[in-house]
């Protein structure tokens, strides 16, 4: 007699976003609960889904407090050994930040899979149902891959994956690498595994949330906004530089002064792809690093800010935080030719 397998238990944590959005008279906003979102999609065979409605917001309204609530909820769900995986439905605007924060702290072999939609709930050509089906399939199929982003038939690592299209269905990519795998014909095809740093312990409940700001360099830029962030109480700042991490001597002076005050400073770039590098002086990355800033590797501004936030929320002593930030940022390179070709 053929043995009947127990269904895979997947918990769906609903947080809002376009996948939960309906027309409000003047525009769309998240207002549908997780059960309604789940009902719009087919559920893969052999999967049983339990729904947790955590909150229901457009993701442009995401906050660090909500992201930490999501982290706590994921850990609470995974405390049940009978759960096989988690799917998080999330708005696309800040999905890359929430997924990366969870990945920095994820210490469980079971997957946490983020997905969402570019078209609202109920759209006749909506992408939400397909993305939901794929995310459930991945959550029921893989292990030891950390936090994932599943969108438009592709499986991405949380690290490095950003929103690259404002409206198109293929909203997410890692511009400096490729996807981990793809879905199709009822299969999950994982080509490579992400390299991840040792997970951080969960932040202490009730720990004060540090302010972390992002400031962009551009032609004619001066450190006025950088210094305004310091005056507003920022304990961390991400400088979005040009090129491979370059600014001006005035920014170098501002960074050095901030670091002397114990502020954690990271440098990212406004260029879509490629690593930062110490090449130029005269206000370039060579001088910014000498002033105490940490280069962000291949992470872009949103995820660099999350790495700074995680370092500040850790139990590391202030003097050890730059080294911790470097470890969190250390950029995995593409691991095989397929990933490199996908990035090309």
C-alpha positions as CSV (number, residue, x, y, z in Angstrom):
1,X,0.0,0.0,0.0
2,X,1.3,3.4,-0.9
3,X,2.2,5.5,2.1
4,X,0.4,8.9,2.3
5,X,2.7,11.7,3.0
6,X,1.7,14.4,5.5
7,X,1.3,17.8,3.9
8,X,4.0,20.3,4.2
9,X,3.0,22.9,6.8
10,X,3.7,26.5,5.6
11,X,2.8,29.6,7.5
12,X,1.8,32.6,5.5
13,X,2.7,35.9,7.3
14,X,0.7,38.8,5.6
15,X,2.1,42.3,5.9
16,X,0.2,44.2,3.1
17,X,1.6,45.6,-0.1
18,X,0.2,45.6,-3.6
19,X,-0.6,41.9,-3.4
20,X,-3.2,42.9,-0.7
21,X,-4.2,46.2,-2.3
22,X,-7.7,47.2,-3.5
23,X,-9.1,50.3,-5.1
24,X,-9.9,53.0,-2.5
25,X,-11.6,55.6,-4.8
26,X,-8.5,57.6,-5.6
27,X,-5.8,54.9,-5.7
28,X,-4.9,51.5,-4.3
29,X,-3.9,50.7,-0.8
30,X,-3.3,47.5,1.2
31,X,-6.5,46.4,3.0
32,X,-7.0,42.7,2.4
33,X,-6.2,40.1,5.0
34,X,-4.0,37.1,4.4
35,X,-6.9,34.7,4.0
36,X,-8.2,36.8,1.1
37,X,-4.8,37.0,-0.5
38,X,-4.3,33.3,-0.2
39,X,-7.8,32.6,-1.6
40,X,-6.8,34.4,-4.8
41,X,-4.1,31.7,-5.6
42,X,-3.9,28.0,-6.1
43,X,-2.1,26.1,-3.4
44,X,0.4,23.5,-4.5
45,X,-0.5,19.8,-3.9
46,X,0.8,18.5,-0.6
47,X,0.9,21.9,1.1
48,X,-1.2,23.1,4.0
49,X,-1.2,26.8,4.8
50,X,-1.8,28.6,8.1
51,X,-2.2,32.4,7.9
52,X,-0.9,35.0,10.3
53,X,-2.1,38.6,9.7
54,X,0.8,40.7,11.2
55,X,-0.1,44.1,9.8
56,X,-1.5,45.6,6.6
57,X,0.4,48.5,5.1
58,X,1.7,49.9,1.9
59,X,5.4,49.0,2.1
60,X,6.5,52.6,1.6
61,X,5.2,53.0,5.2
62,X,7.5,50.2,6.5
63,X,9.5,51.1,9.6
64,X,12.3,49.5,11.6
65,X,9.8,48.8,14.4
66,X,7.6,46.8,12.0
67,X,10.5,45.0,10.5
68,X,11.7,43.9,13.9
69,X,8.1,42.8,14.7
70,X,8.2,40.6,11.6
71,X,11.6,39.2,12.7
72,X,10.1,38.3,16.1
73,X,7.1,36.7,14.4
74,X,9.2,34.6,12.1
75,X,11.2,33.3,15.0
76,X,8.0,32.5,17.0
77,X,6.5,30.6,14.1
78,X,9.7,28.6,13.6
79,X,9.7,27.7,17.3
80,X,7.1,25.1,16.2
81,X,9.2,22.1,14.8
82,X,6.1,21.0,12.8
83,X,6.3,24.1,10.6
84,X,8.2,23.4,7.3
85,X,8.6,26.9,6.0
86,X,7.3,30.5,5.9
87,X,6.0,32.7,3.1
88,X,5.9,36.5,3.8
89,X,3.7,38.6,1.6
90,X,5.2,42.1,1.5
91,X,5.0,45.3,-0.6
92,X,7.7,45.6,-3.2
93,X,8.9,49.1,-2.3
94,X,10.8,48.0,0.8
95,X,10.8,44.2,0.4
96,X,14.5,44.1,-0.2
97,X,15.2,45.8,3.2
98,X,12.9,43.6,5.3
99,X,14.1,40.4,3.6
100,X,17.8,41.3,4.2
101,X,17.2,42.2,7.8
102,X,15.6,38.8,8.4
103,X,18.4,37.0,6.5
104,X,21.1,38.6,8.7
105,X,19.4,37.0,11.7
106,X,18.1,33.8,10.2
107,X,19.6,30.8,11.9
108,X,17.2,28.0,10.9
109,X,17.5,25.6,8.0
110,X,13.8,26.1,7.1
111,X,13.2,28.7,4.4
112,X,11.6,32.2,4.8
113,X,10.3,33.2,1.3
114,X,9.3,36.8,0.5
115,X,6.9,37.5,-2.4
116,X,4.4,40.1,-3.5
117,X,2.9,41.6,-6.6
118,X,3.2,44.4,-9.1
119,X,-0.5,44.4,-9.8
120,X,-3.3,44.7,-7.2
121,X,-5.5,42.0,-5.8
122,X,-8.2,41.0,-8.2
123,X,-6.6,42.3,-11.4
124,X,-7.5,40.1,-14.3
125,X,-3.9,39.9,-15.4
126,X,-2.5,40.1,-11.8
127,X,0.8,38.5,-10.9
128,X,0.1,37.9,-7.3
129,X,-1.5,34.5,-7.6
130,X,1.4,33.1,-9.6
131,X,3.9,34.6,-7.2
132,X,2.1,33.2,-4.2
133,X,1.9,29.7,-5.7
134,X,5.6,29.8,-6.5
135,X,6.6,31.1,-3.1
136,X,4.6,28.3,-1.4
137,X,6.2,25.7,-3.6
138,X,9.7,27.0,-2.8
139,X,8.9,27.2,0.9
140,X,7.8,23.5,0.8
141,X,10.8,22.4,-1.2
142,X,14.2,23.9,-0.1
143,X,16.3,24.1,3.0
144,X,19.6,25.8,4.1
145,X,19.2,28.7,1.7
146,X,18.4,31.5,4.2
147,X,15.8,34.1,3.3
148,X,14.7,34.1,-0.3
149,X,12.8,36.4,-2.7
150,X,10.5,34.6,-5.2
151,X,9.1,36.7,-8.0
152,X,8.2,36.2,-11.6
153,X,9.4,32.6,-11.7
154,X,12.8,33.3,-10.2
155,X,14.3,32.4,-6.8
156,X,16.7,35.1,-5.4
157,X,18.8,35.3,-2.3
158,X,17.8,38.1,0.0
159,X,21.3,39.5,0.0
160,X,21.9,41.8,-3.0
161,X,18.4,41.5,-4.4
162,X,16.7,44.8,-5.0
163,X,13.7,46.2,-6.9
164,X,15.0,47.0,-10.4
165,X,11.6,47.7,-12.1
166,X,9.0,50.1,-10.9
167,X,6.1,48.4,-12.7
168,X,7.2,45.4,-14.7
169,X,6.4,41.9,-13.5
170,X,10.2,40.9,-13.2
171,X,10.5,43.4,-10.4
172,X,13.6,42.0,-8.6
173,X,17.1,41.1,-9.4
174,X,20.6,41.1,-8.0
175,X,22.4,43.5,-10.5
176,X,25.8,42.2,-9.4
177,X,24.9,38.5,-9.6
178,X,22.2,36.2,-10.8
179,X,19.2,34.4,-9.3
180,X,19.7,31.2,-7.3
181,X,17.2,29.3,-9.5
182,X,14.0,29.2,-11.3
183,X,10.6,27.6,-11.2
184,X,8.7,25.9,-14.0
185,X,6.7,22.8,-14.9
186,X,6.0,22.1,-11.3
187,X,9.7,22.1,-10.3
188,X,12.0,24.2,-8.2
189,X,15.4,24.3,-9.9
190,X,18.1,25.7,-7.5
191,X,21.4,26.2,-9.4
192,X,23.5,27.6,-6.6
193,X,23.4,28.4,-2.9
194,X,24.0,31.8,-1.3
195,X,27.0,32.5,0.9
196,X,26.0,34.1,4.1
197,X,27.8,35.4,7.2
198,X,27.2,33.8,10.5
199,X,23.7,34.8,11.6
200,X,23.3,37.5,14.2
201,X,21.4,36.8,17.5
202,X,18.0,38.4,17.6
203,X,18.1,42.0,18.8
204,X,17.0,42.5,22.4
205,X,13.3,43.2,22.9
206,X,12.8,46.8,23.8
207,X,16.2,48.0,22.6
208,X,16.0,51.6,21.5
209,X,16.0,52.0,17.7
210,X,18.9,54.0,16.5
211,X,18.4,56.5,13.7
212,X,20.2,55.6,10.5
213,X,20.0,58.0,7.6
214,X,20.9,57.9,3.9
215,X,22.6,60.9,2.2
216,X,23.4,61.0,-1.5
217,X,26.4,62.6,-3.2
218,X,25.9,64.4,-6.6
219,X,27.4,67.2,-8.6
220,X,27.6,70.3,-6.4
221,X,26.8,68.3,-3.3
222,X,28.3,69.4,0.1
223,X,28.0,67.8,3.5
224,X,25.1,70.0,4.7
225,X,22.6,67.1,4.6
226,X,25.2,64.7,6.1
227,X,25.7,67.1,9.0
228,X,21.9,67.6,9.3
229,X,21.6,63.9,9.8
230,X,24.1,64.1,12.6
231,X,22.3,67.0,14.2
232,X,19.1,65.0,14.0
233,X,20.7,62.3,16.1
234,X,21.8,59.7,13.5
235,X,24.0,57.0,15.0
236,X,24.6,55.6,11.5
237,X,24.8,57.1,8.1
238,X,25.0,55.6,4.6
239,X,26.7,57.9,2.1
240,X,25.5,57.0,-1.4
241,X,28.6,58.0,-3.4
242,X,29.3,58.1,-7.1
243,X,31.2,55.5,-9.1
244,X,33.0,52.9,-7.0
245,X,32.5,54.9,-3.8
246,X,33.7,58.5,-4.4
247,X,32.8,61.9,-3.0
248,X,34.8,65.1,-2.2
249,X,37.3,66.2,0.4
250,X,34.6,68.0,2.3
251,X,32.7,64.7,2.7
252,X,35.9,63.0,3.9
253,X,36.2,65.7,6.6
254,X,32.5,65.2,7.6
255,X,32.9,61.4,7.7
256,X,36.0,61.7,9.9
257,X,34.3,64.0,12.3
258,X,31.3,61.7,12.5
259,X,33.4,58.6,13.1
260,X,35.2,60.4,16.0
261,X,31.8,60.9,17.6
262,X,31.1,57.2,17.4
263,X,28.8,57.3,14.4
264,X,28.9,54.2,12.1
265,X,29.4,55.4,8.5
266,X,29.0,53.2,5.4
267,X,29.6,54.1,1.8
268,X,27.4,52.7,-1.0
269,X,27.0,53.9,-4.6
270,X,24.2,55.1,-6.9
271,X,25.6,52.9,-9.7
272,X,23.2,49.9,-10.1
273,X,25.8,47.1,-10.3
274,X,29.4,46.2,-9.3
275,X,31.5,46.4,-6.1
276,X,32.9,49.5,-4.4
277,X,36.7,49.8,-4.5
278,X,39.5,51.9,-3.1
279,X,40.8,53.4,-6.3
280,X,40.7,57.2,-6.1
281,X,42.0,59.8,-3.6
282,X,40.9,63.4,-3.6
283,X,37.7,62.6,-1.8
284,X,37.4,59.1,-3.2
285,X,37.0,55.8,-1.6
286,X,40.6,55.7,-0.5
287,X,40.1,58.8,1.6
288,X,36.7,57.8,2.9
289,X,38.0,54.5,4.2
290,X,41.0,56.2,5.8
291,X,38.4,58.5,7.5
292,X,36.7,55.5,9.0
293,X,33.9,54.6,6.6
294,X,33.1,51.1,5.6
295,X,32.5,50.2,1.9
296,X,29.3,48.3,1.2
297,X,30.7,45.8,-1.3
298,X,27.8,45.0,-3.8
299,X,25.0,46.1,-1.4
300,X,23.1,49.1,-2.4
301,X,21.8,51.9,-0.2
302,X,18.7,50.3,1.3
303,X,20.4,47.0,2.3
304,X,23.5,48.9,3.4
305,X,21.3,50.9,5.8
306,X,19.9,47.6,7.1
307,X,23.4,46.3,7.7
308,X,24.3,49.4,9.7
309,X,21.1,49.1,11.7
310,X,21.8,45.5,12.5
311,X,25.3,46.3,13.6
312,X,24.0,49.1,15.9
313,X,21.3,46.8,17.4
314,X,23.8,44.1,18.1
315,X,25.6,43.6,21.4
316,X,29.0,44.4,19.9
317,X,30.9,47.1,21.7
318,X,31.0,50.4,19.8
319,X,34.6,50.0,18.9
320,X,33.9,46.6,17.4
321,X,30.9,47.7,15.2
322,X,32.9,48.7,12.1
323,X,34.4,45.2,12.0
324,X,31.0,43.6,12.5
325,X,29.6,45.8,9.7
326,X,32.4,44.7,7.4
327,X,31.5,41.1,8.2
328,X,27.8,41.6,7.5
329,X,28.5,43.4,4.3
330,X,31.2,41.0,2.9
331,X,29.8,40.5,-0.5
332,X,29.4,37.0,-1.9
333,X,30.7,36.8,-5.4
334,X,28.8,34.8,-8.1
335,X,29.6,31.1,-7.4
336,X,29.2,29.6,-10.9
337,X,29.2,30.4,-14.5
338,X,25.4,30.4,-14.8
339,X,25.1,33.1,-12.2
340,X,27.8,35.2,-13.9
341,X,26.1,34.8,-17.2
342,X,22.8,35.8,-15.7
343,X,24.4,39.0,-14.4
344,X,25.9,39.9,-17.7
